[in-house]
Amino acid sequence: MVRPIVAELRRRFAVAAAEVGDQDLHRRVQVGVATVAGDAAQVADVLDACERLLAERPEVTLLSTHRQLFSDTD
């Protein structure tokens, strides 16, 4: 079930997406999404859209999200 979701994130939003954790837990997975943009607002818009896509899927229960932004000075 995870592969089609990751593929849809990549296709619809041109992001890097992958299953990144909890592979050993039954019916639980962590999906990581990364994107690059000229400003933080654009990154937030893309990540918001990705989060909405996951939250709207009936087979998915979104338990939590975490965001970390990096700038060119990091």
Secondary structure, DSSP 8 states (H G I E B T S, - for coil): -HHHHHHHHHHHH--EEEEEE-TTSTT--EEEEE---SSHHHHHHHHHHHHHHHHH-TT------------TT-
